[in-house]
Amino acid sequence: MMTTTRATPEDRSAVRTLLRLWPYVRPVRARLFTAAFVAVVASCTGLVIPLVLKWMVDGPVADRDPAGVWLGALYLLLLGIAEAVLFGIRRWLVARPLSHVEAEMRADLYRHLQRLPVAFHDRWASGQLLSRGTTDLMLLRMFLAFPLTFLLVNAVTILVGVVLMLVQDWMLGLVILGPAIPVMWTCAVFERRYAKVARLAQDQVGDLTTVVEESVLGIRIIKGFGRHRSQARAFRELSGTLRGTELRKARLLASIWGVIVTLPETAIGAALVLGAVQVADGDLSAGTLVAFLSTALALRWPVDSIGFLLAMSQEAATATERYFEVMDEAPEDPAGSTRTAPAPPPAAARGLRFEDVRFRYPDADPGSPPLLTGIDLHIRPGESLALVGATGSGKTTLTALVPRLHEVTSGRITLDGVDITTMPREELRAKVAVAFEEPTLFSAAVGENVLMGAADGAGKADLDRALAVAQAEFAHALPRGTDTRVGEQGLSLSGGQRQRLALARAVVGRPEFLVLDDPLSALDVHTEAAVEAALRQVLADTTALIVAHRPSTVLLADRVALLSGGRIAAVGTHQELLRTNPEYAHLMSGEHLTSGEHLTSGEHLTSGEQEESR
């Protein structure tokens, strides 16, 4: 689950939070201000209607003048049409710019996510990020389109309406203003409480999104182990929790509506009785009473809408807060240089070198021992080094330090004598290609997935060569060849096929340095042997660090390094370490058993893998 600092209502002001949207709103401010002005004019146009009614009642109706009544009706019709047209223009003015604002914010969020370090993505659940890029941005667009404008429009309308009522009869106006203080107090309490519940609900939506995403990606595991009922129960529990939070929101909204509807309605009723008495006593004209009550009724919508406008504003403030929680995370420096570039290296420093490298994960307890301590390794130009160690010894973490997916805690790593922290990340990752043990493919064509590892301009010849090295020619036999699109995560392919395509992606760009994290673990022994034979030709022209678990993979390398207890315990050839290092001999003997078991497990391969292994 994600780890993040969640602001409480006491920590932040909704207004200050929403002001952070200004850089996105500024380019379209002219249309938004124009739309707000048009909406104010439209709303105030509606307040002219009671004045026309006053004129009709005290004039043509009292004088029994049919022509005057028809003229008044025409005025009312024209005012109604004008109000409707003006509100339609307001809607047209805001539709296009606000869709642009939403698109820009979503694009910025995506670009920022690509630049954030791997450590960030390790901490955050994907569902939380998805909900920020979808649900939260939809709430912000709705806020900018409606509540932002109508909080202003309704405030102006209420102010103008109250002035008109006080001018018509100050005593009745004071009666109408009576509920103002309790309504404002209720709004203040509601805003504070609703902010907390709105944040909780949006976080729970993110959690629910994570469960759905993981269930879809892991559907084979769920079905294979018959866990659909337990997953459904877990989903129902989260869904029930979210439902409870939404009901709390509904209760809060119902409570404020109960106050802001009941008190003004009571005040209107009292004004009606008092006004009727004044009309009967001759102290007030019937037309004035009609105009006064019509104005009060016209203000019902602006007053009644206060509750859900405040609710939408709090949800928008929470969405803004959640959006900028991600945007405020420090990205990787595009240049990637944190140190001054040194002088050109001597020839002896060439290759890949680790110098007293220490590493501790950023979110680890500061008092805990580092995962890697005092790593010293030198892989000479054109040499391949196998990295061997027990599960959990830090092999994958060590390989992730080379392309700077994580930053070393201390010490340094050099490529041809140049500290990698002095190199722009783009330049570094053009020199270093990586193939991970868990291959990740995208919902794109096979060729597109492989060519992601090459520079712009790579063509079919590069693709065919890489597929041949990785023994992935099966791609040519797919329905549309290398233009065949693979499913999400490449799950339409077997594990061995995905791993071979990931290996092809690593070698297609002819990198100077190659980092392979157990790249053959999902292959059957026959395919593995074919891949190793082709891979030896590639390794002859590159400097490689290979995480290995099986002797067959170790034999690809010129030398072997044993990682134990966070340190390099021994370095030598495979045969030397077998003779002189008991821990290494134990690891390799276990791998021999695993290999033997693998040779007899052909019946468990998929039909496609069995066909490829022949």
C-alpha positions as CSV (number, residue, x, y, z in Angstrom):
1,M,0.0,0.0,0.0
2,M,1.1,3.5,-0.7
3,T,2.9,5.6,1.9
4,T,2.2,9.3,1.8
5,T,1.6,12.2,4.1
6,R,-2.0,13.0,4.2
7,A,-2.9,16.6,5.2
8,T,-5.7,16.9,7.7
9,P,-8.3,19.7,7.6
10,E,-6.3,21.6,10.3
11,D,-3.2,21.4,8.1
12,R,-4.5,23.2,5.0
13,S,-6.9,25.8,3.8
14,A,-9.1,24.8,0.9
15,V,-8.6,28.2,-0.7
16,R,-4.8,28.0,-0.5
17,T,-4.9,24.5,-1.9
18,L,-7.1,25.4,-4.8
19,L,-5.0,28.4,-5.7
20,R,-2.3,25.9,-6.7
21,L,-4.4,25.3,-9.8
22,W,-3.8,28.9,-11.0
23,P,-0.8,28.0,-13.3
24,Y,-3.1,25.7,-15.2
25,V,-6.0,28.0,-15.2
26,R,-4.1,31.2,-16.2
27,P,-3.9,30.4,-19.9
28,V,-7.7,30.2,-20.1
29,R,-8.5,32.9,-17.6
30,A,-10.0,35.3,-20.1
31,R,-12.7,32.8,-21.1
32,L,-13.4,31.8,-17.5
33,F,-13.7,35.4,-16.3
34,T,-16.0,36.1,-19.3
35,A,-18.1,33.1,-18.4
36,A,-18.3,34.2,-14.8
37,F,-19.4,37.7,-15.9
38,V,-22.0,36.3,-18.2
39,A,-23.3,34.0,-15.5
40,V,-23.6,36.9,-13.1
41,V,-25.5,38.9,-15.7
42,A,-27.8,36.0,-16.4
43,S,-28.5,35.5,-12.7
44,C,-29.2,39.2,-12.1
45,T,-31.5,39.1,-15.1
46,G,-33.6,36.7,-13.2
47,L,-33.9,39.2,-10.4
48,V,-35.5,41.7,-12.7
49,I,-38.5,39.4,-13.1
50,P,-39.9,40.2,-9.6
51,L,-39.7,43.9,-10.5
52,V,-41.8,43.3,-13.6
53,L,-44.3,41.3,-11.5
54,K,-44.6,44.3,-9.1
55,W,-45.3,46.6,-12.0
56,M,-47.9,44.2,-13.4
57,V,-49.7,43.7,-10.1
58,D,-49.8,47.4,-9.0
59,G,-50.4,48.6,-12.6
60,P,-52.3,46.6,-15.3
61,V,-53.8,44.0,-13.0
62,A,-55.0,46.6,-10.5
63,D,-56.3,48.8,-13.3
64,R,-57.8,45.8,-15.2
65,D,-55.7,46.6,-18.3
66,P,-55.4,43.5,-20.5
67,A,-53.0,45.1,-22.9
68,G,-50.7,46.0,-20.0
69,V,-50.9,42.4,-18.7
70,W,-49.9,41.0,-22.2
71,L,-47.1,43.5,-22.4
72,G,-45.8,42.4,-18.9
73,A,-46.1,38.7,-20.0
74,L,-43.9,39.6,-23.1
75,Y,-41.3,41.2,-20.8
76,L,-41.2,38.1,-18.6
77,L,-40.8,35.8,-21.7
78,L,-38.0,38.0,-23.0
79,L,-36.2,38.0,-19.7
80,G,-36.6,34.2,-19.4
81,I,-35.1,33.7,-22.9
82,A,-32.3,36.1,-22.2
83,E,-31.4,34.3,-18.9
84,A,-31.4,30.9,-20.7
85,V,-29.3,32.2,-23.6
86,L,-26.8,33.7,-21.2
87,F,-26.4,30.5,-19.2
88,G,-25.9,28.6,-22.5
89,I,-23.2,31.0,-23.6
90,R,-21.5,30.5,-20.2
91,R,-21.5,26.7,-20.7
92,W,-20.0,27.1,-24.2
93,L,-17.3,29.4,-22.9
94,V,-16.0,27.0,-20.3
95,A,-16.3,23.6,-22.0
96,R,-13.3,23.8,-24.3
97,P,-10.8,25.5,-22.0
98,L,-11.6,23.3,-19.1
99,S,-11.1,20.1,-21.1
100,H,-7.7,21.6,-22.1
101,V,-6.8,22.2,-18.5
102,E,-7.7,18.6,-17.6
103,A,-5.7,17.3,-20.5
104,E,-2.7,19.4,-19.6
105,M,-2.8,18.3,-15.9
106,R,-3.0,14.7,-16.9
107,A,-0.1,15.0,-19.4
108,D,2.0,16.8,-16.8
109,L,1.2,14.0,-14.2
110,Y,2.2,11.3,-16.7
111,R,5.5,13.1,-17.6
112,H,6.3,13.6,-14.0
113,L,5.6,9.9,-13.2
114,Q,8.1,8.9,-15.9
115,R,10.8,11.1,-14.3
116,L,10.3,10.0,-10.7
117,P,12.8,7.6,-9.3
118,V,12.2,3.9,-8.9
119,A,12.1,4.3,-5.1
120,F,9.0,6.4,-5.5
121,H,7.2,3.7,-7.6
122,D,8.2,1.1,-5.1
123,R,6.4,3.0,-2.3
124,W,3.2,3.9,-4.1
125,A,0.4,1.6,-5.1
126,S,-0.5,1.9,-8.8
127,G,-4.2,2.2,-8.1
128,Q,-3.5,5.4,-6.1
129,L,-1.6,6.9,-9.0
130,L,-4.4,5.8,-11.4
131,S,-7.1,7.4,-9.3
132,R,-5.1,10.7,-9.2
133,G,-4.9,10.7,-13.0
134,T,-8.5,9.9,-13.6
135,T,-11.1,10.4,-10.8
136,D,-9.3,13.3,-9.1
137,L,-8.8,15.2,-12.4
138,M,-12.4,14.7,-13.3
139,L,-13.4,16.3,-10.0
140,L,-11.1,19.2,-10.7
141,R,-12.7,19.8,-14.1
142,M,-16.2,19.6,-12.6
143,F,-15.1,22.1,-9.9
144,L,-13.7,24.6,-12.4
145,A,-16.8,24.2,-14.7
146,F,-19.5,24.7,-12.0
147,P,-18.7,25.4,-8.3
148,L,-15.9,27.8,-9.0
149,T,-18.2,30.0,-11.1
150,F,-21.4,29.6,-9.1
151,L,-19.8,30.3,-5.7
152,L,-19.2,33.7,-7.1
153,V,-22.4,34.0,-9.1
154,N,-24.6,32.9,-6.2
155,A,-22.8,35.2,-3.8
156,V,-23.4,38.2,-6.1
157,T,-27.0,37.1,-6.7
158,I,-27.7,36.8,-3.0
159,L,-26.2,40.2,-2.3
160,V,-28.2,41.9,-5.1
161,G,-31.4,40.1,-4.1
162,V,-31.0,41.1,-0.4
163,V,-30.4,44.7,-1.4
164,L,-33.6,44.7,-3.6
165,M,-35.6,43.2,-0.7
166,L,-34.3,45.8,1.8
167,V,-35.2,48.6,-0.6
168,Q,-38.7,47.2,-1.1
169,D,-39.4,46.8,2.7
170,W,-36.6,46.9,5.2
171,M,-38.6,45.2,7.9
172,L,-39.4,42.2,5.8
173,G,-35.8,42.2,4.6
174,L,-34.5,41.8,8.2
175,V,-36.9,38.9,8.7
176,I,-35.3,37.2,5.6
177,L,-31.8,37.9,6.9
178,G,-32.5,36.4,10.3
179,P,-31.2,32.8,9.4
180,A,-28.0,34.2,7.9
181,I,-25.8,33.7,11.1
182,P,-26.9,30.1,11.9
183,V,-26.5,29.2,8.2
184,M,-23.0,30.5,8.0
185,W,-22.0,28.7,11.2
186,T,-23.4,25.5,9.8
187,C,-21.4,25.9,6.6
188,A,-18.2,26.5,8.6
189,V,-18.7,23.3,10.6
190,F,-19.8,21.3,7.5
191,E,-16.7,22.4,5.5
192,R,-14.3,21.3,8.3
193,R,-15.9,17.9,8.7
194,Y,-16.6,17.2,5.1
195,A,-12.9,17.8,4.1
196,K,-11.8,14.9,6.3
197,V,-14.4,12.5,4.9
198,A,-13.8,13.6,1.3
199,R,-10.1,12.8,1.6
200,L,-10.8,9.4,3.2
201,A,-13.2,8.5,0.4
202,Q,-10.8,9.5,-2.4
203,D,-8.0,7.5,-0.8
204,Q,-10.3,4.5,-0.5
205,V,-11.2,4.8,-4.2
206,G,-7.4,4.6,-4.9
207,D,-7.2,1.4,-2.7
208,L,-10.1,-0.1,-4.6
209,T,-8.6,0.7,-7.9
210,T,-5.4,-1.1,-6.8
211,V,-7.3,-4.2,-5.9
212,V,-9.1,-4.2,-9.3
213,E,-5.9,-3.7,-11.2
214,E,-4.0,-6.4,-9.3
215,S,-7.0,-8.8,-9.7
216,V,-7.0,-8.3,-13.5
217,L,-3.2,-8.7,-13.9
218,G,-3.2,-11.7,-11.5
219,I,-6.3,-13.4,-12.9
220,R,-4.3,-16.5,-13.8
221,I,-3.1,-16.9,-10.2
222,I,-6.6,-16.3,-8.8
223,K,-8.2,-18.8,-11.1
224,G,-5.3,-21.3,-10.8
225,F,-5.5,-21.4,-7.0
226,G,-9.3,-21.0,-6.9
227,R,-9.1,-17.8,-4.9
228,H,-11.9,-16.0,-6.7
229,R,-14.1,-16.1,-3.6
230,S,-11.5,-14.8,-1.2
231,Q,-10.7,-12.0,-3.7
232,A,-14.4,-11.2,-4.1
233,R,-14.7,-11.0,-0.3
234,A,-11.7,-8.7,-0.1
235,F,-13.2,-6.5,-2.8
236,R,-16.6,-6.5,-1.0
237,E,-14.9,-5.4,2.2
238,L,-13.1,-2.5,0.6
239,S,-16.2,-1.6,-1.4
240,G,-18.3,-1.7,1.8
241,T,-15.8,0.5,3.6
242,L,-16.0,3.0,0.7
243,R,-19.8,2.8,0.8
244,G,-19.8,3.6,4.5
245,T,-17.6,6.6,3.9
246,E,-19.8,7.8,1.0
247,L,-22.8,7.4,3.4
248,R,-21.0,9.6,5.9
249,K,-20.6,12.2,3.2
250,A,-24.3,11.9,2.4
251,R,-25.3,12.3,6.0
252,L,-23.2,15.5,6.3
253,L,-24.7,16.9,3.1
254,A,-28.2,16.0,4.3
255,S,-27.5,17.8,7.6
256,I,-26.4,21.1,6.0
257,W,-29.3,20.9,3.5
258,G,-31.7,20.4,6.3
259,V,-30.4,23.7,7.9
260,I,-30.0,25.8,4.8
261,V,-33.4,24.8,3.4
262,T,-35.5,24.8,6.6
263,L,-34.3,28.1,8.1
264,P,-34.7,30.3,4.9
265,E,-38.1,28.6,4.2
266,T,-39.2,29.5,7.7
267,A,-38.1,33.0,7.2
268,I,-40.0,33.3,3.9
269,G,-43.1,32.0,5.6
270,A,-42.8,34.6,8.4
271,A,-42.2,37.3,5.8
272,L,-45.4,36.2,4.0
273,V,-47.5,36.4,7.1
274,L,-46.1,39.8,8.2
275,G,-46.4,41.1,4.6
276,A,-50.0,40.0,4.3
277,V,-50.8,41.8,7.5
278,Q,-49.1,45.0,6.2
279,V,-51.1,44.7,2.9
280,A,-54.3,44.3,4.8
281,D,-53.5,47.4,6.9
282,G,-52.7,49.3,3.8
283,D,-49.0,49.8,4.8
284,L,-47.7,47.8,1.8
285,S,-48.9,47.4,-1.8
286,A,-49.8,43.9,-3.1
287,G,-47.3,44.4,-5.9
288,T,-44.5,45.1,-3.5
289,L,-45.3,41.9,-1.5
290,V,-45.4,39.9,-4.7
291,A,-42.1,41.3,-5.8
292,F,-40.5,40.8,-2.4
293,L,-41.7,37.1,-2.2
294,S,-40.7,36.5,-5.8
295,T,-37.2,37.8,-5.1
296,A,-37.0,35.7,-1.9
297,L,-38.0,32.6,-3.9
298,A,-35.5,33.4,-6.6
299,L,-32.8,33.3,-4.0
300,R,-33.8,29.8,-2.8
301,W,-31.6,28.1,-5.4
302,P,-28.5,30.1,-4.7
303,V,-29.0,29.5,-1.0
304,D,-30.0,25.8,-1.3
305,S,-27.0,25.1,-3.6
306,I,-24.5,26.3,-0.9
307,G,-24.3,22.8,0.5
308,F,-23.3,20.8,-2.5
309,L,-21.2,23.7,-3.9
310,L,-19.1,23.6,-0.7
311,A,-19.0,19.8,-0.9
312,M,-17.7,19.8,-4.5
313,S,-15.2,22.5,-3.5
314,Q,-13.9,20.4,-0.7
315,E,-13.6,17.3,-2.9
316,A,-11.8,19.5,-5.5
317,A,-9.4,20.8,-2.8
318,T,-8.7,17.2,-1.7
319,A,-8.2,16.2,-5.4
320,T,-5.8,19.1,-5.8
321,E,-4.0,18.0,-2.6
322,R,-3.7,14.5,-3.9
323,Y,-2.5,15.6,-7.3
324,F,0.2,17.8,-6.0
325,E,1.4,15.1,-3.5
326,V,2.7,13.4,-6.6
327,M,3.8,16.5,-8.5
328,D,5.7,17.7,-5.4
329,E,7.9,14.6,-5.4
330,A,11.4,15.4,-6.5
331,P,12.1,13.9,-9.9
332,E,15.3,12.6,-11.2
333,D,17.6,15.3,-12.5
334,P,17.2,15.2,-16.3
335,A,20.9,15.9,-16.6
336,G,21.6,13.4,-13.9
337,S,24.9,15.0,-12.9
338,T,25.4,15.3,-9.2
339,R,29.2,15.6,-9.3
340,T,31.8,17.4,-11.3
341,A,33.1,15.4,-14.3
342,P,36.7,14.2,-13.7
343,A,39.6,14.3,-16.1
344,P,39.8,11.6,-18.8
345,P,40.4,8.2,-17.2
346,P,43.6,6.2,-17.6
347,A,43.4,3.0,-19.6
348,A,43.6,0.9,-16.4
349,A,40.3,2.4,-15.2
350,R,38.3,1.3,-18.2
351,G,35.4,-1.1,-17.9
352,L,32.7,-1.2,-15.2
353,R,34.0,-0.6,-11.7
354,F,32.4,-0.6,-8.2
355,E,34.4,1.3,-5.6
356,D,33.5,0.8,-2.0
357,V,29.8,0.9,-2.9
358,R,27.3,0.9,0.0
359,F,23.5,0.9,-0.5
360,R,20.5,1.3,1.9
361,Y,17.0,1.8,0.6
362,P,15.8,5.4,1.2
363,D,12.8,4.3,3.3
364,A,14.9,1.8,5.4
365,D,15.5,2.5,9.1
366,P,18.6,4.7,9.4
367,G,19.9,2.4,12.1
368,S,19.5,-0.7,10.0
369,P,22.6,-2.2,8.3
370,P,23.0,-1.4,4.6
371,L,22.0,-4.0,2.1
372,L,25.3,-3.7,0.3
373,T,28.6,-2.9,2.1
374,G,32.0,-2.1,0.6
375,I,31.4,-3.6,-2.8
376,D,34.6,-3.5,-4.9
377,L,34.5,-5.0,-8.3
378,H,36.2,-4.4,-11.6
379,I,34.8,-5.8,-14.9
380,R,37.4,-5.2,-17.5
381,P,36.4,-4.0,-21.1
382,G,35.0,-6.9,-23.0
383,E,34.8,-9.1,-20.0
384,S,31.7,-10.9,-18.6
385,L,31.3,-11.3,-14.9
386,A,28.7,-13.6,-13.3
387,L,27.2,-12.5,-10.0
388,V,26.2,-15.3,-7.8
389,G,24.6,-15.3,-4.3
390,A,21.8,-16.7,-2.2
391,T,18.3,-15.5,-2.5
392,G,18.0,-12.0,-0.9
393,S,21.7,-11.3,-1.0
394,G,21.2,-8.1,-3.0
395,K,22.2,-9.2,-6.5
396,T,19.2,-7.5,-8.3
397,T,19.7,-4.4,-6.2
398,L,23.4,-4.3,-7.2
399,T,22.5,-4.5,-10.9
400,A,19.9,-1.7,-10.5
401,L,22.6,0.6,-9.3
402,V,24.4,0.6,-12.7
403,P,21.7,2.3,-14.7
404,R,20.9,4.5,-11.6
405,L,17.5,3.0,-11.0
406,H,18.7,3.5,-7.4
407,E,21.4,5.9,-6.2
408,V,24.3,4.5,-4.2
409,T,24.4,5.5,-0.6
410,S,28.1,6.0,-0.7
411,G,31.1,5.0,-2.8
412,R,30.9,5.2,-6.6
413,I,30.4,3.3,-9.8
414,T,32.4,4.2,-12.9
415,L,32.1,3.4,-16.6
416,D,35.4,3.6,-18.4
417,G,36.6,5.6,-15.4
418,V,33.8,8.1,-15.5
419,D,31.6,8.3,-12.3
420,I,28.1,7.5,-13.5
421,T,26.7,10.4,-11.2
422,T,28.5,12.9,-13.5
423,M,26.8,11.5,-16.6
424,P,23.4,12.6,-17.8
425,R,20.9,9.8,-17.2
426,E,20.0,9.7,-20.9
427,E,23.7,9.2,-21.9
428,L,24.2,6.6,-19.1
429,R,21.2,4.6,-20.2
430,A,22.2,4.7,-23.8
431,K,25.5,3.0,-22.8
432,V,23.9,0.5,-20.4
433,A,21.2,-2.0,-21.4
434,V,19.3,-4.0,-18.8
435,A,17.3,-7.3,-19.0
436,F,15.3,-8.0,-15.8
437,E,14.4,-11.4,-14.5
438,E,10.7,-10.5,-14.5
439,P,10.3,-9.3,-18.2
440,T,7.8,-6.5,-18.7
441,L,6.2,-6.1,-22.1
442,F,3.8,-3.3,-23.1
443,S,0.5,-3.5,-25.0
444,A,2.2,-2.8,-28.3
445,A,3.6,-4.8,-31.2
446,V,6.4,-7.3,-30.7
447,G,8.7,-5.2,-32.8
448,E,7.9,-2.0,-30.9
449,N,8.6,-3.8,-27.6
450,V,12.0,-5.0,-28.8
451,L,13.1,-1.7,-30.5
452,M,12.5,0.2,-27.2
453,G,16.0,-0.8,-26.4
454,A,17.5,0.7,-29.6
455,A,18.3,4.3,-30.5
456,D,15.9,6.1,-32.9
457,G,16.4,5.0,-36.4
458,A,16.9,1.3,-35.7
459,G,15.3,-0.8,-38.4
460,K,14.2,-4.3,-39.3
461,A,17.8,-5.6,-39.6
462,D,18.5,-4.7,-36.0
463,L,15.2,-6.2,-34.9
464,D,15.9,-9.5,-36.8
465,R,19.4,-9.7,-35.3
466,A,18.2,-9.2,-31.8
467,L,15.5,-11.8,-32.1
468,A,18.0,-14.2,-33.5
469,V,20.4,-13.7,-30.5
470,A,17.5,-14.2,-28.1
471,Q,16.2,-17.2,-30.0
472,A,12.9,-15.4,-30.3
473,E,12.2,-16.1,-34.0
474,F,8.8,-17.4,-32.9
475,A,7.8,-13.7,-33.3
476,H,7.9,-14.2,-37.1
477,A,5.4,-17.0,-36.8
478,L,2.8,-14.9,-34.9
479,P,-0.4,-13.9,-36.9
480,R,1.1,-10.6,-38.0
481,G,4.7,-11.3,-37.4
482,T,6.6,-8.7,-35.4
483,D,3.6,-6.4,-35.9
484,T,1.5,-8.6,-33.7
485,R,0.3,-6.8,-30.6
486,V,0.9,-8.6,-27.3
487,G,-1.7,-8.3,-24.5
488,E,-1.3,-6.3,-21.3
489,Q,2.0,-7.3,-19.7
490,G,2.6,-9.6,-22.6
491,L,0.5,-12.3,-20.8
492,S,-0.7,-13.7,-24.2
493,L,2.9,-15.1,-24.5
494,S,4.5,-17.8,-22.4
495,G,7.0,-16.8,-19.7
496,G,9.9,-18.1,-21.8
497,Q,8.7,-16.1,-24.8
498,R,8.4,-12.9,-22.8
499,Q,11.9,-13.4,-21.3
500,R,13.4,-13.9,-24.7
501,L,11.8,-10.7,-26.1
502,A,13.1,-8.8,-23.0
503,L,16.6,-10.2,-23.8
504,A,16.2,-9.1,-27.4
505,R,15.3,-5.6,-26.2
506,A,18.5,-5.5,-24.2
507,V,20.8,-6.5,-27.0
508,V,19.2,-4.7,-29.9
509,G,21.0,-1.5,-29.3
510,R,24.5,-3.1,-29.3
511,P,25.2,-1.5,-25.8
512,E,28.7,-0.9,-24.5
513,F,27.6,-2.4,-21.1
514,L,25.1,-5.1,-20.6
515,V,23.4,-5.9,-17.2
516,L,21.4,-9.2,-17.3
517,D,19.4,-10.2,-14.2
518,D,19.1,-14.0,-14.6
519,P,17.8,-13.6,-18.1
520,L,17.3,-17.3,-18.9
521,S,15.5,-18.5,-15.8
522,A,12.2,-19.2,-17.7
523,L,13.7,-21.1,-20.6
524,D,13.7,-24.8,-21.1
525,V,17.2,-26.4,-21.3
526,H,17.2,-26.8,-25.1
527,T,16.2,-23.2,-25.7
528,E,18.6,-22.0,-23.0
529,A,21.5,-23.7,-24.7
530,A,20.6,-22.1,-28.1
531,V,20.3,-18.7,-26.4
532,E,23.6,-19.1,-24.6
533,A,25.4,-20.0,-27.9
534,A,24.1,-16.9,-29.6
535,L,24.6,-14.7,-26.5
536,R,28.3,-15.6,-26.3
537,Q,28.8,-13.8,-29.6
538,V,27.2,-10.6,-28.2
539,L,29.2,-10.9,-24.9
540,A,32.4,-11.0,-26.9
541,D,31.9,-7.4,-27.9
542,T,30.5,-5.9,-24.7
543,T,31.2,-5.6,-21.0
544,A,28.6,-7.5,-19.0
545,L,27.4,-8.1,-15.5
546,I,25.2,-11.2,-15.3
547,V,23.2,-12.4,-12.3
548,A,23.3,-16.2,-12.4
549,H,21.6,-18.9,-10.5
550,R,22.5,-21.9,-12.7
551,P,25.9,-23.3,-13.7
552,S,24.9,-23.1,-17.4
553,T,24.5,-19.3,-17.0
554,V,27.7,-18.9,-15.0
555,L,29.6,-20.6,-17.7
556,L,28.7,-17.7,-20.0
557,A,31.0,-15.4,-18.0
558,D,34.8,-15.1,-17.9
559,R,34.8,-14.7,-14.1
560,V,32.4,-15.1,-11.2
561,A,31.8,-12.9,-8.1
562,L,30.1,-14.4,-5.0
563,L,27.9,-11.9,-3.1
564,S,27.4,-12.9,0.5
565,G,26.3,-10.8,3.5
566,G,26.2,-7.7,1.4
567,R,29.8,-8.0,0.4
568,I,31.8,-9.6,-2.4
569,A,33.1,-12.7,-0.7
570,A,35.1,-14.1,-3.5
571,V,36.0,-13.5,-7.2
572,G,37.5,-16.1,-9.6
573,T,36.6,-18.5,-12.3
574,H,33.8,-21.0,-11.9
575,Q,36.3,-23.9,-11.4
576,E,38.4,-22.0,-9.0
577,L,35.5,-21.1,-6.8
578,L,34.1,-24.6,-6.9
579,R,37.5,-25.8,-5.5
580,T,38.2,-23.1,-3.0
581,N,34.8,-21.7,-1.7
582,P,32.4,-24.0,0.1
583,E,29.5,-21.5,-0.1
584,Y,29.8,-21.2,-3.8
585,A,30.1,-25.0,-4.2
586,H,27.0,-25.4,-2.1
587,L,25.0,-22.9,-4.2
588,M,26.1,-24.5,-7.4
589,S,25.3,-28.0,-6.2
590,G,21.8,-26.9,-5.4
591,E,21.5,-25.4,-8.8
592,H,22.7,-28.7,-10.3
593,L,19.7,-30.4,-8.6
594,T,17.4,-27.8,-9.9
595,S,18.7,-28.2,-13.4
596,G,18.2,-32.0,-13.1
597,E,14.7,-31.5,-12.0
598,H,14.1,-29.1,-14.8
599,L,15.2,-31.7,-17.4
600,T,12.5,-34.0,-16.3
601,S,9.7,-31.5,-16.2
602,G,8.9,-31.3,-19.9
603,E,5.4,-32.5,-19.3
604,H,4.7,-29.3,-17.4
605,L,5.7,-27.0,-20.2
606,T,3.0,-25.3,-22.3
607,S,2.4,-26.8,-25.7
608,G,4.1,-23.8,-27.4
609,E,7.2,-24.2,-25.3
610,Q,7.3,-28.0,-26.0
611,E,7.2,-27.3,-29.7
612,E,10.0,-24.7,-29.4
613,S,12.2,-27.1,-27.4
614,R,12.2,-29.7,-30.1
